Every structure is written in C-alpha cells, then in structure tokens.
Amino acid sequence: EPVSNPELLQQIARIAPEAVRRAIRYSGLVLQQHSPRRTEIDRLTAVMPEEFGEFVRILDTFDIAYRERVACVEMFKQPLSELSPLELLVYATLYAFEYLVPRDYLSTGPPADPDTETHIAWKAINDLMIWKLGAVEDSAFRLTERDIGNSLAKHLSPFLFPSLGGPKPRKDLYDAFNRLLAAQIELNSFNSRSADAFSYDDSISFVPKGDRLEIVEHDPTARAAWKRNGEKLTRLHYYWLYRATDAFVASGMGTAIIGSPENHEENQFAYIKSLAAKLQLTEVYGLDESLLAESGLRVDLFQAILSLNLMTAFFNKDYILPYLKYLGEMGNSRMALSRLAFGGLLQTEMQNRFSITWSERAEKIARITGWTVTKEFPHGNARAAEAILDFWTSDWAALSARIRKGERGLNPELFERPILKMGRYLFQLPWVVAMQNNVAAAINNLRRIGARRMEAGEETRRIEKRLGGCFEQRGFRVQLNYRPERTGDDDPGEVDLICARDEQVLVLEIKSGYLRVSMKDAWLHGTKTLRKAGLQLQRKVQAVKRALHIDDDFAASLGLAPGGSLPIVLGWIVDTSIEHDHQQFNGFLKVSLEEVLIALRDDRHLLHDPGGLRDGTWMASDYDNEALLEKFPTLYPDKFSLSRFIEVVESEAVWEESEQSN
C-alpha cells in the first residue's frame, strides 16, 4: 500500500484515540483482515490496550463471522459450478415464481423477516449471476436454438411437464440453488446491516457480548432518517404520477383509446407512468427529448420508457396474473407454471409463456416496432425500436469478458437493463420486468451505469438551466454558470446558479447522481461529494459577495442597485438525491432538487395522495373536483417572497401534512 507509518499512527492514537477508531471504521478495514493496516492496528492493543483492546476484538469477531459466511457461499456454489448462465437463470426463475411473485402480489403487509424482501433476493440473485458470468468461457454465450432447447429440456421442462419416460427434475440442483441463495442473502445482509453499519453508521455502536456483538443505539433520529427517506421516495413517486395525470388529461389523451380496446386500461396506465418518468427525468435529471444509446443509436426518451412500461403491463397481464390465478386453484407453483406454459402453446398463434422468454434480435425489434408509432411513422419505426432495445439490453458476453479480465467497471443490476443478450438471442425474465421499478431502472441506467456518457455533462447543464427557469417564473433574476474573477491563487470556479429577488441572493451548488440503495453509498456521497460541495460553496459565496461589492454590472444583472448596501447572500447545496437532506455541510444547507421544485411550484398537495392513487381509492375519489384542491393550503398565504420561500425550504414545509391529510 502506498502510505504506511506505524510510528505516526501510534502517536496520533495516543493523542486522539477516538479519531483513529473512527478512521479505521470509515476505511472499511472491518472486512480486510489481510490488509497490512490490520497488523498496524493490532499493534495498538499492545501500546494502548484500554483504548484499542476491545475495538480490535470487535474487528476480529467481524472477521470470523465474515469468513464463515464467505466459506458457506463458496461451498454451496460447488454443485452449481457446471451450470451455464442460462441454466442458473432457470433455477432463479423457479425460485422467483415459487416465493417472490406470490409474496409481492398476495401479501398484505411487509414480511416479518427483512431478509425475505424482494429487493434483497434480487440483489443476491444478481450477485450469483455475476459470479457465474465470471466463471464461464465465451462459448457459453454462443447459443443456438438447440443449445437453448437442450438446457430447458434438462433443467426446466422436467419441473413443468414431468413424465415417467423423460428426464427427472433436478431437485438436487434446485435445492442447491435455494441453499446458495440463502447463503448469499445472509452474506449480503451481514455486509449491509452489520459491517456497513459498523463502518458508516455513527448513530450506533457494537458491543461484545461473549462471542457475539450487540448493537447499542445512540441516536434513534439518525437511523430514522434513512427510513424517512424511503417514505419520501414513495411520496415523490406518486407526486410525479399526479403531475403526469394532469398533463395526460390536458393533452386530450384522456378520451383516446390506446392500443386494442381489451388492453386500453393497461396501456393508458403505462402511458401515464411513462409520462411521469419523463417529467422527472427531464425536470430533475436534465435529460433531453432523446439520448444516445451505447450502440450509437439515438433513442426517444419517452418511447424508451413507454416500451419498458408496456413490457411490464404485458408480463403482468399475460404471465403474472394468470400464474397467480392458477396458483390459487392448484396450490402448487410448478403446476401453475405448467398450465401457464400450456396455455401459450394452445393459443391459435402459439405463444411462449415459459417462465423465461427468448427471441432473436430481429424478431424482438419487429415485435416492439408497433410501440414506436408516431404521426411521422404511423406503423412504427424499426430503427427506433432497435435503439430502444439497445438502451435496455445488457450484453452478457461482453460483461463476462470484462469480469474475467478483472477490468474495473459497474455491473448492471438485473432491473437496470432487463433484456439479457446471450449470443444472437435476447432473454427476458417475466418476474423481473413485471415487478421492477421502471423509473429507478431508467435513472440508474443513465446516471449510475451511464455516468460517463458523453451527454452526462450536457444533462448537468440542463438541470441548472431548467431550475433557473423555475426561479425566473417566480420573479427571480438569474445568472447561470457565472465565473468570478480569480483573486491571487484563489479560483472559486464556476457558480452553477445565482438567483436574486427582494434584495436577497441565493447561490446554489447543483449536484446530480443516481438513486442510492445502500448506507455505504449514501455515506460516501455525504463524505465526498457533499462535503466537497460545502467547501466549494464557501468560496463561491465569498466570490459572489465580492463581485456584488465591486462589479456594478454584475449587481445590476441581478436587479440589485449598484453601490447599495450588500444584500444577504445565502448558499444552498441542491442535489438530485435525497440522502443527507437538511444536513449542513461546511455551514451550508443541503436540500433535494425535487423539494426546491415543489416549493417553487407550490403543489405540495400532490405529495399527500389527494386522489387516492397510493391507497387504492382512485376510482372512488373526486380528485377532479376543484373544491378538493382548495382544501390544501398554499405555502404562500401572503403571496410569494424570497424570505417565505427560504422559510418553506428550511422548515421542510413541503413534507408537512396538509389540512386534508389531518
């Protein structure tokens, strides 16, 4: 490792032992027993046993528990080592239909055991697929129709269509998969809830109790913030759906038949969900009407989202709902899957209703071309369908090669790019596409996996410009991307957004990213991106104050009288994510961009499910009644002002319950 100074470490440990313990935690060394730094830490126990003896015992306890779980996963991989990626997917699919689909669609409340939540299982399945992709050769992806048939005949058909003379179901492999998945879930849970909590959660501590550790909670409010963020994301999801519904009705589409009459309701809801995603992606994440896929083809943003939502509607209607009906009648997941598959084979035009679907690329393009109908292309556009397909496709052969070479890079989650390319065939998992969050898929496809896209920088510019436009609509004078003069060696850099009104000035530092799902990612975002933003903002606020004092033209551009008294200048960090909301970084408030938008628009009532979309009473509600909307009080009863706007944001007023909710 590049830096090592055990003597200096011991000196610092004598002066500030708590700072050293915190640094060890934040470094993630808890799971790095073989790091040379661990040896240096162990030596601290001899020098200061009262300060580091128990702490090192905690590290050792974590290490033993971690190695036990890793060994368990490796042991359970052995029986499945000869399976191809497609064959491992078969067993994942059997598991999903037996456990995940019924739990998600039929359960009335959250599971008693958090480790059985669907997203936890998905993460573990994804980890197992990444393992498998890194363990096979290129030949595993050069599939022919015969290869697919042979794999399914051996690993899937015997479960669905058992026969005396045919191959027996490989229950041993299915049981082995279940054991491996349970072990992977346990390992992931240990990493996220124990190791990551030890490393990054300052609201708790771990205390040895014999040969195990107990969690002691010091700050319940800090832990509650993570759960509260989850609730905020849910409320924002419905906020955008309400915005989309209003836009849908205003466009005149509300009375139009979308697709075939029998599929109209599903298609209409898919259209509204796609409109909601487009609104969020353009207003919050700066996307344009179209974007460039990795293949080089340009894809229409709305059509790309609509295509995935239509796939979701299709798999729900033609796979999941019939399966659940058969499951209720038969009480057996494999018999229900068998009946589902037979139902497809017996249709006039034989349909694939197996629990894994596949088709050649050209066939898939032809199938979704009808989803790209526009005035210019009344029969659809095959080129647009090709671009959409590429946008949602994960090339497993390329991903496998990168993993085997040890190249660094982000691996797509199953839901982020749910079309899986193996050779010339494209595979889909009905249980993934039917159940996934398509907005999160779009955001993370673009902002996590595609963070280095050529268009990402332009999207950041659009975020700033569009937010500036929202401030202008409220009477602000706005300066975009202002670059103050350097003073000596100090270059404050570009100021993203300056907004002035009522003799006051807001200086905004804009940050954009993706939807984070782990405590570690959120912690890193706070300690790196947001901490740096706070330091940058301090210099930029000072630079703006200095410019207002000496540059009359700059002051006039913000509607401020040249030569007058210096206005109040306030700095905020405005971030597309909600992690660390309303925390201070270097003395500056961090707030989510969506909260700022809602405060500017004064439509917080849409966060409170006014029409019953979330609680399932949509059809029985009178959301269209203007009198209902009047019951939600405005945030600005004495008309809009910057002082009141600042108060609204700083007090988190947009999240408060409205009168209608109380």
Buried (B, 14 or more C-beta within 10 A) or exposed (E): EEEEEBEEBBEBBEEEBEEBBEBBBBEBBBBBBEBEBBEBBEBBBEEBEEBBEEBBEBBBBBBEBBEEBBEBBEEBBEBBEEBBBBBBBBBBBBBBBBBBBBBBBEEEEEEEEEBBBBEBBBBBBBBBBBBBBBBBEEEBBEBEEEBBEEBBEBBBBBBBBBEEEEEEBBEEBBEBBBBBBBBBBBBBBBBBBBBBBBBBBEBBBBEBEEEEBEEEEEEEEEBEBEEBBEEBBEBBBBBBBBBBBBBBEEEEBEEEEBBEEEBEEBBBBBBBBBBBBBBBBBBBBBBEEBBBBBBEBEBBBBBBBBBBBBBBBBBBBBBBEBBBEBBEEBEEBBBBBBBBBEBBEEEEEEBEBBBBBBBEBEEBBBEBBEBBBEEEEEEBBBBBBBBBBBBBBBBBBEBBBBBBEEEEEEBBBBBBBBBBBBBBBBBBBBBBBBBBBBBBBBBBBBBBBBEEBEBBEEBBBBBBBBBBEBBEEBEBBBBBEBEBEEEEEEEBBEBBBBBBBBEBBBBBBBBBBBBBBBBBBBBBBBBEBBBBBBEBBBBBBBBBBBBBEEBEEBBEBBBBEEEEEEBEBBBBBBBBBBBBBBBEBBEBBBBBBBBBBBBBBBBBBBBBBBBBBBEEEBEEBEBEEEEBBEEBBEBBEEEBBBEBBBEBBEEEBBBBEBEBEE
